[in-house]
Amino acid sequence: MNEAPEIVEIDEDSFPNIPLLAAAGVPEDFFEEDRMNAWLEAGEAFQIDDHPNFAVLNYPSAEGGVAMLLRWHGDAYGLVNAWPFLPTVISAEIAPLKLAVDAEGVQAFVTARMGGAVLTFFDDGFIENGPAYRAAEIAYAQFYGIANQAAPAEATEFEIGPDDEEFGQLVAAGHEIAEGGAIRISMAGAAIMVPRFDIAPNAFEFRGPVVGVEPLPDWICPDAAVVHVTVLRPFEDEDGTPLEDGFDLPILMRPGLIDGEMLPQPGEEMQGIAFLYGTGFEGDPGDDDDDEVPPPLLH
């Protein structure tokens, strides 16, 4: 079992997802009263046992679309928050470190260790799995991203000279010294995921190779696709050697938000800014023996 995460309270206003809804193609009038009534009829809604004044509505289905957190006001439900969610996710073992929770305990940003990385995500199921976080029972999470800007990755190279702190480590690791005495580093093939806390707690800048593209014909807008991008390679084998396979995050992208307005193809490299979403769930990380329990396959 993981150690209990640190818990801090933040204001409910810290959880808006309006820019992400627009990036996902959700129209501005999506939440008008008449439309909301239609979504309630056509979507999939469920109440929460531990929070009877709240409900979650998924439209068009529980497999993908827009999730809406609703609060009962005595005569009607009001919209608290909404966010896009994907039918495709990737699962990984995590160790939660910190929960930034709203006062009612129904929304949270989770900071967790995953492999060799620490990342922060909006947990889209916290209204249900919050007690498991507090009891330190969350061992895995399923992840997806929503991009609000993207572009083909630039072919960047830079040099590290003898006066740079990393020079000796790179030489020891076998990097060749180029003519002129510096080490040339190419970003080709790099997998990078850098937090952008200046934008939002779960915002990140990414760069990586595209390993797959899935159309989303039943999405809120017809031109969206799930683009699988390798954004991290934090995983190691039992000897501590980095594995070639990385963290291939499914990211919602739309051509209109990509420079050139074209979806990428596998083998190309992309960069941009996206927001990380996920759902933590319970699991047995193992009993300190050789029989490790793998993460459940949810995609």
Contacts in CASP RR format, 6 or more apart in sequence:
PFRMAT RR
TARGET T0000
AUTHOR 0000-0000-0000
METHOD contacts of the structure
MODEL  1
MNEAPEIVEIDEDSFPNIPLLAAAGVPEDFFEEDRMNAWLEAGEAFQIDD
HPNFAVLNYPSAEGGVAMLLRWHGDAYGLVNAWPFLPTVISAEIAPLKLA
VDAEGVQAFVTARMGGAVLTFFDDGFIENGPAYRAAEIAYAQFYGIANQA
APAEATEFEIGPDDEEFGQLVAAGHEIAEGGAIRISMAGAAIMVPRFDIA
PNAFEFRGPVVGVEPLPDWICPDAAVVHVTVLRPFEDEDGTPLEDGFDLP
ILMRPGLIDGEMLPQPGEEMQGIAFLYGTGFEGDPGDDDDDEVPPPLLH
1 136 0 8 1.000
1 137 0 8 1.000
1 139 0 8 1.000
1 285 0 8 1.000
2 95 0 8 1.000
2 96 0 8 1.000
2 136 0 8 1.000
2 138 0 8 1.000
2 139 0 8 1.000
2 285 0 8 1.000
3 95 0 8 1.000
3 136 0 8 1.000
4 134 0 8 1.000
4 135 0 8 1.000
4 136 0 8 1.000
5 96 0 8 1.000
5 97 0 8 1.000
5 98 0 8 1.000
5 99 0 8 1.000
5 110 0 8 1.000
5 111 0 8 1.000
5 112 0 8 1.000
5 133 0 8 1.000
5 136 0 8 1.000
6 97 0 8 1.000
6 98 0 8 1.000
6 99 0 8 1.000
7 98 0 8 1.000
7 99 0 8 1.000
7 101 0 8 1.000
7 134 0 8 1.000
8 98 0 8 1.000
8 99 0 8 1.000
8 100 0 8 1.000
8 101 0 8 1.000
9 100 0 8 1.000
9 101 0 8 1.000
9 102 0 8 1.000
9 103 0 8 1.000
10 100 0 8 1.000
10 101 0 8 1.000
10 102 0 8 1.000
10 109 0 8 1.000
11 102 0 8 1.000
11 103 0 8 1.000
12 80 0 8 1.000
12 102 0 8 1.000
12 103 0 8 1.000
12 104 0 8 1.000
12 107 0 8 1.000
14 100 0 8 1.000
14 102 0 8 1.000
14 109 0 8 1.000
14 201 0 8 1.000
15 81 0 8 1.000
15 102 0 8 1.000
15 107 0 8 1.000
15 122 0 8 1.000
16 81 0 8 1.000
17 81 0 8 1.000
17 82 0 8 1.000
17 83 0 8 1.000
17 84 0 8 1.000
17 122 0 8 1.000
17 275 0 8 1.000
19 148 0 8 1.000
20 83 0 8 1.000
20 84 0 8 1.000
20 146 0 8 1.000
20 148 0 8 1.000
20 275 0 8 1.000
21 30 0 8 1.000
21 66 0 8 1.000
21 82 0 8 1.000
21 83 0 8 1.000
21 84 0 8 1.000
22 28 0 8 1.000
22 148 0 8 1.000
23 146 0 8 1.000
23 147 0 8 1.000
23 148 0 8 1.000
23 252 0 8 1.000
23 254 0 8 1.000
23 257 0 8 1.000
24 66 0 8 1.000
24 84 0 8 1.000
24 146 0 8 1.000
24 219 0 8 1.000
24 220 0 8 1.000
24 221 0 8 1.000
24 224 0 8 1.000
24 252 0 8 1.000
24 254 0 8 1.000
25 220 0 8 1.000
25 221 0 8 1.000
25 224 0 8 1.000
25 254 0 8 1.000
26 66 0 8 1.000
26 82 0 8 1.000
26 84 0 8 1.000
26 220 0 8 1.000
26 221 0 8 1.000
27 220 0 8 1.000
29 35 0 8 1.000
30 66 0 8 1.000
30 220 0 8 1.000
31 68 0 8 1.000
31 79 0 8 1.000
31 82 0 8 1.000
36 79 0 8 1.000
39 57 0 8 1.000
39 59 0 8 1.000
39 68 0 8 1.000
40 57 0 8 1.000
42 59 0 8 1.000
42 60 0 8 1.000
43 57 0 8 1.000
43 58 0 8 1.000
43 59 0 8 1.000
43 60 0 8 1.000
43 61 0 8 1.000
44 57 0 8 1.000
44 58 0 8 1.000
44 59 0 8 1.000
44 61 0 8 1.000
44 62 0 8 1.000
45 55 0 8 1.000
45 56 0 8 1.000
45 57 0 8 1.000
45 58 0 8 1.000
45 70 0 8 1.000
46 55 0 8 1.000
46 56 0 8 1.000
47 54 0 8 1.000
47 55 0 8 1.000
48 54 0 8 1.000
48 55 0 8 1.000
48 56 0 8 1.000
48 106 0 8 1.000
48 127 0 8 1.000
48 128 0 8 1.000
50 128 0 8 1.000
50 131 0 8 1.000
51 104 0 8 1.000
51 105 0 8 1.000
51 106 0 8 1.000
51 127 0 8 1.000
52 72 0 8 1.000
53 71 0 8 1.000
53 72 0 8 1.000
54 69 0 8 1.000
54 70 0 8 1.000
54 71 0 8 1.000
54 72 0 8 1.000
54 80 0 8 1.000
54 106 0 8 1.000
54 127 0 8 1.000
55 70 0 8 1.000
55 72 0 8 1.000
55 77 0 8 1.000
56 67 0 8 1.000
56 68 0 8 1.000
56 69 0 8 1.000
56 70 0 8 1.000
56 127 0 8 1.000
57 67 0 8 1.000
57 68 0 8 1.000
57 70 0 8 1.000
58 64 0 8 1.000
58 65 0 8 1.000
58 66 0 8 1.000
58 67 0 8 1.000
58 68 0 8 1.000
58 85 0 8 1.000
59 65 0 8 1.000
59 66 0 8 1.000
59 68 0 8 1.000
60 218 0 8 1.000
63 87 0 8 1.000
64 85 0 8 1.000
64 86 0 8 1.000
64 87 0 8 1.000
64 219 0 8 1.000
65 84 0 8 1.000
65 85 0 8 1.000
65 86 0 8 1.000
65 219 0 8 1.000
65 220 0 8 1.000
66 82 0 8 1.000
66 83 0 8 1.000
66 84 0 8 1.000
66 85 0 8 1.000
66 220 0 8 1.000
67 82 0 8 1.000
67 83 0 8 1.000
67 84 0 8 1.000
67 85 0 8 1.000
67 124 0 8 1.000
68 79 0 8 1.000
68 81 0 8 1.000
68 82 0 8 1.000
69 79 0 8 1.000
69 80 0 8 1.000
69 81 0 8 1.000
69 82 0 8 1.000
69 106 0 8 1.000
69 107 0 8 1.000
69 127 0 8 1.000
70 77 0 8 1.000
70 78 0 8 1.000
70 79 0 8 1.000
70 80 0 8 1.000
71 77 0 8 1.000
71 78 0 8 1.000
71 80 0 8 1.000
72 78 0 8 1.000
80 106 0 8 1.000
80 107 0 8 1.000
81 107 0 8 1.000
83 122 0 8 1.000
83 124 0 8 1.000
83 146 0 8 1.000
83 277 0 8 1.000
84 146 0 8 1.000
84 220 0 8 1.000
84 252 0 8 1.000
85 124 0 8 1.000
85 144 0 8 1.000
85 277 0 8 1.000
86 144 0 8 1.000
86 145 0 8 1.000
86 226 0 8 1.000
86 250 0 8 1.000
86 252 0 8 1.000
87 216 0 8 1.000
87 226 0 8 1.000
88 144 0 8 1.000
88 214 0 8 1.000
88 226 0 8 1.000
88 250 0 8 1.000
88 299 0 8 1.000
89 142 0 8 1.000
89 143 0 8 1.000
89 144 0 8 1.000
89 250 0 8 1.000
89 278 0 8 1.000
89 279 0 8 1.000
89 298 0 8 1.000
89 299 0 8 1.000
90 142 0 8 1.000
90 143 0 8 1.000
90 144 0 8 1.000
90 247 0 8 1.000
90 248 0 8 1.000
90 249 0 8 1.000
90 250 0 8 1.000
90 299 0 8 1.000
91 140 0 8 1.000
91 141 0 8 1.000
91 142 0 8 1.000
91 143 0 8 1.000
91 295 0 8 1.000
91 296 0 8 1.000
91 297 0 8 1.000
91 298 0 8 1.000
91 299 0 8 1.000
92 114 0 8 1.000
92 115 0 8 1.000
92 140 0 8 1.000
92 141 0 8 1.000
92 143 0 8 1.000
92 247 0 8 1.000
92 295 0 8 1.000
93 114 0 8 1.000
93 115 0 8 1.000
93 139 0 8 1.000
93 140 0 8 1.000
93 285 0 8 1.000
93 295 0 8 1.000
94 112 0 8 1.000
94 113 0 8 1.000
94 114 0 8 1.000
94 138 0 8 1.000
94 139 0 8 1.000
94 140 0 8 1.000
94 141 0 8 1.000
94 280 0 8 1.000
95 112 0 8 1.000
95 113 0 8 1.000
95 114 0 8 1.000
96 110 0 8 1.000
96 111 0 8 1.000
96 112 0 8 1.000
96 133 0 8 1.000
96 136 0 8 1.000
96 138 0 8 1.000
97 111 0 8 1.000
97 112 0 8 1.000
97 113 0 8 1.000
97 118 0 8 1.000
98 110 0 8 1.000
98 111 0 8 1.000
99 108 0 8 1.000
99 109 0 8 1.000
99 110 0 8 1.000
99 111 0 8 1.000
99 133 0 8 1.000
99 134 0 8 1.000
100 108 0 8 1.000
100 109 0 8 1.000
100 110 0 8 1.000
100 111 0 8 1.000
100 201 0 8 1.000
101 107 0 8 1.000
101 108 0 8 1.000
101 126 0 8 1.000
102 108 0 8 1.000
105 126 0 8 1.000
105 127 0 8 1.000
105 130 0 8 1.000
106 126 0 8 1.000
106 127 0 8 1.000
107 122 0 8 1.000
107 126 0 8 1.000
107 127 0 8 1.000
108 122 0 8 1.000
108 123 0 8 1.000
108 126 0 8 1.000
108 130 0 8 1.000
108 133 0 8 1.000
109 120 0 8 1.000
109 121 0 8 1.000
109 122 0 8 1.000
109 123 0 8 1.000
109 201 0 8 1.000
109 202 0 8 1.000
110 120 0 8 1.000
110 121 0 8 1.000
110 122 0 8 1.000
110 123 0 8 1.000
110 126 0 8 1.000
110 133 0 8 1.000
110 141 0 8 1.000
110 280 0 8 1.000
111 118 0 8 1.000
111 119 0 8 1.000
111 120 0 8 1.000
112 118 0 8 1.000
112 119 0 8 1.000
112 120 0 8 1.000
112 121 0 8 1.000
112 141 0 8 1.000
114 141 0 8 1.000
114 232 0 8 1.000
114 234 0 8 1.000
114 247 0 8 1.000
115 234 0 8 1.000
115 235 0 8 1.000
115 236 0 8 1.000
116 234 0 8 1.000
116 235 0 8 1.000
116 236 0 8 1.000
117 193 0 8 1.000
117 232 0 8 1.000
117 234 0 8 1.000
117 247 0 8 1.000
119 193 0 8 1.000
119 195 0 8 1.000
119 204 0 8 1.000
119 276 0 8 1.000
120 195 0 8 1.000
120 201 0 8 1.000
120 202 0 8 1.000
120 276 0 8 1.000
121 141 0 8 1.000
121 143 0 8 1.000
121 202 0 8 1.000
121 276 0 8 1.000
121 277 0 8 1.000
121 278 0 8 1.000
122 201 0 8 1.000
122 202 0 8 1.000
122 275 0 8 1.000
122 276 0 8 1.000
122 277 0 8 1.000
122 278 0 8 1.000
123 129 0 8 1.000
123 130 0 8 1.000
123 133 0 8 1.000
123 141 0 8 1.000
123 277 0 8 1.000
123 278 0 8 1.000
123 279 0 8 1.000
123 280 0 8 1.000
124 277 0 8 1.000
124 278 0 8 1.000
124 279 0 8 1.000
125 278 0 8 1.000
125 279 0 8 1.000
125 280 0 8 1.000
126 133 0 8 1.000
129 138 0 8 1.000
129 279 0 8 1.000
129 280 0 8 1.000
129 281 0 8 1.000
129 282 0 8 1.000
132 138 0 8 1.000
132 280 0 8 1.000
132 281 0 8 1.000
132 282 0 8 1.000
133 280 0 8 1.000
137 282 0 8 1.000
137 283 0 8 1.000
138 280 0 8 1.000
138 281 0 8 1.000
138 282 0 8 1.000
138 283 0 8 1.000
139 281 0 8 1.000
139 282 0 8 1.000
139 283 0 8 1.000
139 284 0 8 1.000
139 285 0 8 1.000
140 280 0 8 1.000
140 281 0 8 1.000
140 282 0 8 1.000
140 283 0 8 1.000
140 295 0 8 1.000
140 296 0 8 1.000
141 278 0 8 1.000
141 279 0 8 1.000
141 280 0 8 1.000
141 281 0 8 1.000
142 278 0 8 1.000
142 279 0 8 1.000
142 280 0 8 1.000
142 281 0 8 1.000
142 298 0 8 1.000
142 299 0 8 1.000
143 249 0 8 1.000
143 250 0 8 1.000
143 276 0 8 1.000
143 277 0 8 1.000
143 278 0 8 1.000
144 226 0 8 1.000
144 249 0 8 1.000
144 250 0 8 1.000
144 251 0 8 1.000
144 252 0 8 1.000
144 277 0 8 1.000
144 278 0 8 1.000
145 249 0 8 1.000
145 250 0 8 1.000
145 251 0 8 1.000
145 252 0 8 1.000
145 274 0 8 1.000
145 275 0 8 1.000
145 276 0 8 1.000
145 277 0 8 1.000
146 251 0 8 1.000
146 252 0 8 1.000
146 274 0 8 1.000
146 275 0 8 1.000
146 277 0 8 1.000
147 227 0 8 1.000
147 251 0 8 1.000
147 252 0 8 1.000
147 253 0 8 1.000
147 254 0 8 1.000
147 257 0 8 1.000
147 272 0 8 1.000
147 273 0 8 1.000
147 274 0 8 1.000
148 257 0 8 1.000
148 273 0 8 1.000
148 274 0 8 1.000
148 275 0 8 1.000
149 257 0 8 1.000
149 258 0 8 1.000
149 272 0 8 1.000
149 273 0 8 1.000
150 253 0 8 1.000
150 257 0 8 1.000
150 258 0 8 1.000
150 259 0 8 1.000
150 270 0 8 1.000
150 271 0 8 1.000
150 272 0 8 1.000
150 273 0 8 1.000
150 274 0 8 1.000
151 258 0 8 1.000
151 259 0 8 1.000
151 260 0 8 1.000
151 270 0 8 1.000
151 271 0 8 1.000
151 272 0 8 1.000
152 259 0 8 1.000
152 264 0 8 1.000
152 268 0 8 1.000
152 269 0 8 1.000
152 270 0 8 1.000
152 271 0 8 1.000
153 187 0 8 1.000
153 207 0 8 1.000
153 208 0 8 1.000
153 268 0 8 1.000
153 269 0 8 1.000
153 270 0 8 1.000
153 271 0 8 1.000
154 187 0 8 1.000
154 271 0 8 1.000
155 186 0 8 1.000
155 187 0 8 1.000
155 188 0 8 1.000
156 186 0 8 1.000
156 187 0 8 1.000
157 184 0 8 1.000
157 185 0 8 1.000
157 186 0 8 1.000
157 187 0 8 1.000
158 184 0 8 1.000
158 185 0 8 1.000
159 178 0 8 1.000
159 182 0 8 1.000
159 183 0 8 1.000
159 184 0 8 1.000
159 185 0 8 1.000
160 166 0 8 1.000
160 167 0 8 1.000
160 170 0 8 1.000
160 182 0 8 1.000
160 183 0 8 1.000
160 185 0 8 1.000
161 167 0 8 1.000
161 181 0 8 1.000
161 182 0 8 1.000
161 183 0 8 1.000
162 181 0 8 1.000
162 182 0 8 1.000
167 183 0 8 1.000
170 183 0 8 1.000
171 177 0 8 1.000
171 183 0 8 1.000
175 183 0 8 1.000
175 185 0 8 1.000
176 183 0 8 1.000
177 183 0 8 1.000
178 184 0 8 1.000
187 207 0 8 1.000
188 269 0 8 1.000
189 208 0 8 1.000
189 209 0 8 1.000
189 269 0 8 1.000
190 207 0 8 1.000
190 208 0 8 1.000
191 207 0 8 1.000
191 208 0 8 1.000
191 209 0 8 1.000
191 230 0 8 1.000
191 231 0 8 1.000
191 232 0 8 1.000
191 233 0 8 1.000
191 246 0 8 1.000
191 247 0 8 1.000
192 205 0 8 1.000
192 206 0 8 1.000
192 207 0 8 1.000
192 208 0 8 1.000
192 231 0 8 1.000
192 232 0 8 1.000
193 204 0 8 1.000
193 205 0 8 1.000
193 206 0 8 1.000
193 231 0 8 1.000
193 232 0 8 1.000
193 247 0 8 1.000
193 249 0 8 1.000
194 204 0 8 1.000
194 205 0 8 1.000
194 206 0 8 1.000
195 203 0 8 1.000
195 204 0 8 1.000
196 203 0 8 1.000
196 204 0 8 1.000
196 205 0 8 1.000
196 273 0 8 1.000
197 203 0 8 1.000
199 273 0 8 1.000
200 275 0 8 1.000
202 275 0 8 1.000
202 276 0 8 1.000
202 277 0 8 1.000
203 273 0 8 1.000
203 274 0 8 1.000
203 275 0 8 1.000
203 276 0 8 1.000
204 231 0 8 1.000
204 273 0 8 1.000
204 274 0 8 1.000
204 275 0 8 1.000
204 276 0 8 1.000
205 271 0 8 1.000
205 272 0 8 1.000
205 273 0 8 1.000
206 229 0 8 1.000
206 231 0 8 1.000
206 249 0 8 1.000
206 251 0 8 1.000
206 270 0 8 1.000
206 271 0 8 1.000
206 272 0 8 1.000
206 273 0 8 1.000
206 274 0 8 1.000
207 231 0 8 1.000
207 269 0 8 1.000
207 270 0 8 1.000
207 271 0 8 1.000
207 272 0 8 1.000
208 229 0 8 1.000
208 230 0 8 1.000
208 231 0 8 1.000
208 269 0 8 1.000
208 270 0 8 1.000
208 271 0 8 1.000
209 229 0 8 1.000
209 230 0 8 1.000
209 267 0 8 1.000
209 268 0 8 1.000
209 269 0 8 1.000
210 227 0 8 1.000
210 228 0 8 1.000
210 229 0 8 1.000
210 264 0 8 1.000
210 265 0 8 1.000
210 266 0 8 1.000
210 267 0 8 1.000
210 268 0 8 1.000
210 269 0 8 1.000
210 270 0 8 1.000
211 228 0 8 1.000
211 229 0 8 1.000
211 230 0 8 1.000
211 248 0 8 1.000
211 266 0 8 1.000
211 267 0 8 1.000
212 227 0 8 1.000
212 228 0 8 1.000
212 266 0 8 1.000
213 225 0 8 1.000
213 226 0 8 1.000
213 227 0 8 1.000
213 228 0 8 1.000
213 263 0 8 1.000
213 264 0 8 1.000
213 265 0 8 1.000
213 266 0 8 1.000
214 225 0 8 1.000
214 226 0 8 1.000
214 227 0 8 1.000
214 228 0 8 1.000
214 250 0 8 1.000
215 225 0 8 1.000
216 224 0 8 1.000
216 225 0 8 1.000
216 226 0 8 1.000
216 252 0 8 1.000
221 254 0 8 1.000
223 254 0 8 1.000
223 255 0 8 1.000
223 256 0 8 1.000
224 252 0 8 1.000
224 253 0 8 1.000
224 254 0 8 1.000
225 252 0 8 1.000
225 253 0 8 1.000
225 254 0 8 1.000
225 263 0 8 1.000
226 250 0 8 1.000
226 251 0 8 1.000
226 252 0 8 1.000
226 253 0 8 1.000
227 250 0 8 1.000
227 251 0 8 1.000
227 252 0 8 1.000
227 253 0 8 1.000
227 263 0 8 1.000
227 264 0 8 1.000
227 270 0 8 1.000
228 248 0 8 1.000
228 249 0 8 1.000
228 250 0 8 1.000
228 251 0 8 1.000
229 248 0 8 1.000
229 249 0 8 1.000
229 251 0 8 1.000
229 270 0 8 1.000
230 246 0 8 1.000
230 247 0 8 1.000
230 248 0 8 1.000
230 249 0 8 1.000
231 247 0 8 1.000
231 248 0 8 1.000
231 249 0 8 1.000
232 246 0 8 1.000
232 247 0 8 1.000
232 249 0 8 1.000
233 242 0 8 1.000
233 243 0 8 1.000
233 244 0 8 1.000
233 245 0 8 1.000
233 246 0 8 1.000
233 247 0 8 1.000
234 246 0 8 1.000
234 247 0 8 1.000
235 242 0 8 1.000
235 243 0 8 1.000
235 245 0 8 1.000
235 246 0 8 1.000
235 247 0 8 1.000
236 242 0 8 1.000
236 243 0 8 1.000
237 243 0 8 1.000
249 276 0 8 1.000
250 299 0 8 1.000
251 274 0 8 1.000
253 263 0 8 1.000
253 264 0 8 1.000
255 261 0 8 1.000
255 262 0 8 1.000
255 263 0 8 1.000
258 264 0 8 1.000
264 270 0 8 1.000
281 296 0 8 1.000
283 293 0 8 1.000
284 293 0 8 1.000
285 292 0 8 1.000
285 293 0 8 1.000
286 292 0 8 1.000
286 293 0 8 1.000
END
